[in-house]
């Protein structure tokens, strides 16, 4: 018996059981949780978190963007990761953003 679940960002799950496929709708709450968990990227593509912190300290413009189908937040706090895919992610950070620009590295 083979069971495969493929989760889709469109709030559905594709289930394959012994070759038979079935698609089920996920709950709205599950979709909201997945949106909140999306990681964002920044431009420029810093190799290290230290480079990001130095850029913020020196008042350089650091823009946030979403690599996926959902738009990046423009204000508030979010998670970012770097460097960009296809390079392996070697650092992660929580940042405060205002008008689409990173203004503070929280952690």
Secondary structure, DSSP 8 states (H G I E B T S, - for coil): --EEEEEETTTEEEEEETTEEEEEE--HHHHHHHHHT--BEEES--SSHHHHHHHHHTT---EEE-SSSS---SSEEEEEEES-TTS---EEEEEEEETTEEEEE--
